[in-house]
Amino acid sequence: MSIELVPDRCEGHAVCEAIAPEVFRVDDDGMVQLVPGADHDDATALAAVRSCPVAALRSTS
């Protein structure tokens, strides 16, 4: 599974980071960034993607 970020939608709520900090980080500007080369559990990452209140994340197979 891969994860795509839609930067224009992100509002920096950091829900994704709270659920999957090994995959997502909120930068100094309050915007989410994907952790490069993150080794993650797909179920946890998918839960984080689905939890985004502004749909700024997408998962692809």
N, CA and C atoms as a LAMMPS dump frame, in Angstrom:
ITEM: TIMESTEP
0
ITEM: NUMBER OF ATOMS
183
ITEM: BOX BOUNDS ff ff ff
-5.0000000000000000e+02 5.0000000000000000e+02
-5.0000000000000000e+02 5.0000000000000000e+02
-5.0000000000000000e+02 5.0000000000000000e+02
ITEM: ATOMS id mol type element x y z
1 1 1 N 0.849 -1.179 0
2 1 2 C 0 0 0
3 1 3 C 0.89 1.236 0
4 2 1 N 0.516 2.21 -0.794
5 2 2 C 1.22 3.487 -0.747
6 2 3 C 0.234 4.563 -0.306
7 3 1 N 0.782 5.656 0.179
8 3 2 C -0.033 6.742 0.714
9 3 3 C 0.32 8.01 -0.037
10 4 1 N -0.703 8.744 -0.425
11 4 2 C -0.517 10.018 -1.107
12 4 3 C -1.057 11.135 -0.23
13 5 1 N -0.353 12.235 -0.24
14 5 2 C -0.744 13.423 0.501
15 5 3 C -1.296 14.449 -0.486
16 6 1 N -2.402 15.078 -0.126
17 6 2 C -2.977 16.164 -0.914
18 6 3 C -2.688 17.45 -0.125
19 7 1 N -1.535 18.072 -0.393
20 7 2 C -1.083 19.183 0.451
21 7 3 C -2.058 20.351 0.57
22 8 1 N -2.782 20.648 -0.506
23 8 2 C -3.715 21.785 -0.466
24 8 3 C -4.871 21.564 0.5
25 9 1 N -5.111 20.312 0.872
26 9 2 C -6.226 20.009 1.774
27 9 3 C -5.803 19.971 3.241
28 10 1 N -4.54 19.705 3.491
29 10 2 C -4.075 19.537 4.875
30 10 3 C -4.263 20.82 5.676
31 11 1 N -4.823 20.664 6.864
32 11 2 C -5.012 21.785 7.787
33 11 3 C -4.205 21.596 9.068
34 12 1 N -3.38 20.556 9.118
35 12 2 C -2.49 20.353 10.252
36 12 3 C -3.147 19.853 11.519
37 13 1 N -4.227 19.096 11.415
38 13 2 C -4.898 18.571 12.605
39 13 3 C -4.048 17.536 13.343
40 14 1 N -3.158 16.86 12.634
41 14 2 C -2.2 15.886 13.2
42 14 3 C -2.855 14.609 13.729
43 15 1 N -4.063 14.322 13.307
44 15 2 C -4.71 13.074 13.71
45 15 3 C -3.915 11.892 13.157
46 16 1 N -3.459 12.016 11.924
47 16 2 C -2.682 10.936 11.301
48 16 3 C -1.401 10.662 12.08
49 17 1 N -0.726 11.719 12.495
50 17 2 C 0.512 11.554 13.257
51 17 3 C 0.244 10.884 14.607
52 18 1 N -0.867 11.213 15.224
53 18 2 C -1.208 10.596 16.504
54 18 3 C -1.445 9.093 16.36
55 19 1 N -2.029 8.685 15.225
56 19 2 C -2.337 7.276 15.005
57 19 3 C -1.123 6.508 14.486
58 20 1 N -0.375 7.112 13.565
59 20 2 C 0.759 6.414 12.932
60 20 3 C 1.986 7.329 12.856
61 21 1 N 2.624 7.604 13.993
62 21 2 C 3.778 8.518 13.99
63 21 3 C 4.979 7.992 13.216
64 22 1 N 5.008 6.695 12.942
65 22 2 C 6.101 6.148 12.147
66 22 3 C 5.929 6.464 10.665
67 23 1 N 4.743 6.927 10.262
68 23 2 C 4.444 7.221 8.861
69 23 3 C 4.278 8.721 8.61
70 24 1 N 3.717 9.452 9.579
71 24 2 C 3.383 10.858 9.395
72 24 3 C 4.065 11.728 10.439
73 25 1 N 4.489 12.918 10.007
74 25 2 C 5.044 13.931 10.903
75 25 3 C 4.44 15.272 10.516
76 26 1 N 4.126 16.066 11.501
77 26 2 C 3.669 17.424 11.251
78 26 3 C 4.895 18.322 11.33
79 27 1 N 5.127 19.106 10.268
80 27 2 C 6.325 19.936 10.21
81 27 3 C 6.145 21.226 11.005
82 28 1 N 7.158 22.08 10.961
83 28 2 C 7.135 23.327 11.726
84 28 3 C 6.044 24.294 11.267
85 29 1 N 5.57 24.109 10.034
86 29 2 C 4.496 24.943 9.52
87 29 3 C 3.118 24.369 9.822
88 30 1 N 3.07 23.219 10.499
89 30 2 C 1.803 22.6 10.854
90 30 3 C 1.2 21.736 9.765
91 31 1 N 1.987 21.399 8.757
92 31 2 C 1.505 20.562 7.663
93 31 3 C 2.097 19.158 7.777
94 32 1 N 1.307 18.182 7.4
95 32 2 C 1.751 16.795 7.507
96 32 3 C 2.748 16.468 6.389
97 33 1 N 3.715 15.654 6.735
98 33 2 C 4.706 15.142 5.798
99 33 3 C 4.761 13.636 5.966
100 34 1 N 5.001 12.929 4.878
101 34 2 C 5.209 11.489 4.958
102 34 3 C 6.653 11.241 5.359
103 35 1 N 6.87 10.326 6.284
104 35 2 C 8.228 9.973 6.706
105 35 3 C 8.833 9.124 5.589
106 36 1 N 9.944 9.59 4.997
107 36 2 C 10.546 8.836 3.893
108 36 3 C 10.998 7.446 4.333
109 37 1 N 10.681 6.455 3.523
110 37 2 C 11.117 5.089 3.795
111 37 3 C 10.526 4.474 5.045
112 38 1 N 9.412 4.998 5.491
113 38 2 C 8.793 4.501 6.725
114 38 3 C 8.382 3.038 6.583
115 39 1 N 8.747 2.25 7.556
116 39 2 C 8.303 0.86 7.639
117 39 3 C 7.056 0.874 8.515
118 40 1 N 5.92 0.495 7.941
119 40 2 C 4.672 0.645 8.686
120 40 3 C 3.749 -0.551 8.507
121 41 1 N 2.874 -0.659 9.458
122 41 2 C 1.797 -1.638 9.405
123 41 3 C 0.68 -1.045 8.544
124 42 1 N 0.289 -1.759 7.498
125 42 2 C -0.725 -1.232 6.58
126 42 3 C -2.042 -0.91 7.272
127 43 1 N -2.454 -1.721 8.214
128 43 2 C -3.733 -1.483 8.901
129 43 3 C -3.695 -0.187 9.701
130 44 1 N -2.59 0.077 10.367
131 44 2 C -2.456 1.304 11.149
132 44 3 C -2.388 2.518 10.228
133 45 1 N -1.628 2.405 9.154
134 45 2 C -1.521 3.509 8.2
135 45 3 C -2.878 3.797 7.564
136 46 1 N -3.612 2.769 7.214
137 46 2 C -4.933 2.947 6.624
138 46 3 C -5.896 3.606 7.615
139 47 1 N -5.812 3.234 8.871
140 47 2 C -6.642 3.871 9.899
141 47 3 C -6.323 5.36 9.997
142 48 1 N -5.049 5.697 9.887
143 48 2 C -4.648 7.106 9.936
144 48 3 C -5.175 7.86 8.719
145 49 1 N -5.068 7.254 7.544
146 49 2 C -5.577 7.875 6.32
147 49 3 C -7.075 8.127 6.452
148 50 1 N -7.801 7.152 6.913
149 50 2 C -9.264 7.28 7.046
150 50 3 C -9.672 8.275 8.127
151 51 1 N -8.787 8.546 9.064
152 51 2 C -9.129 9.439 10.17
153 51 3 C -8.956 10.916 9.828
154 52 1 N -8.344 11.217 8.705
155 52 2 C -8.1 12.62 8.356
156 52 3 C -9.429 13.365 8.215
157 53 1 N -9.627 14.41 9.01
158 53 2 C -10.911 15.117 8.978
159 53 3 C -11.152 15.927 7.71
160 54 1 N -10.101 16.162 6.91
161 54 2 C -10.259 16.944 5.681
162 54 3 C -9.889 16.145 4.427
163 55 1 N -9.749 14.833 4.569
164 55 2 C -9.432 13.941 3.441
165 55 3 C -8.186 14.387 2.68
166 56 1 N -7.132 14.72 3.425
167 56 2 C -5.864 15.146 2.817
168 56 3 C -4.947 13.973 2.518
169 57 1 N -5.391 12.752 2.825
170 57 2 C -4.582 11.562 2.603
171 57 3 C -5.375 10.563 1.78
172 58 1 N -4.659 9.824 0.919
173 58 2 C -5.28 8.763 0.123
174 58 3 C -4.391 7.539 0.171
175 59 1 N -4.983 6.379 0.183
176 59 2 C -4.209 5.141 0.106
177 59 3 C -4.456 4.509 -1.252
178 60 1 N -3.412 3.899 -1.78
179 60 2 C -3.522 3.189 -3.051
180 60 3 C -2.927 1.81 -2.873
181 61 1 N -3.397 0.875 -3.643
182 61 2 C -2.908 -0.499 -3.531
183 61 3 C -1.631 -0.666 -4.298
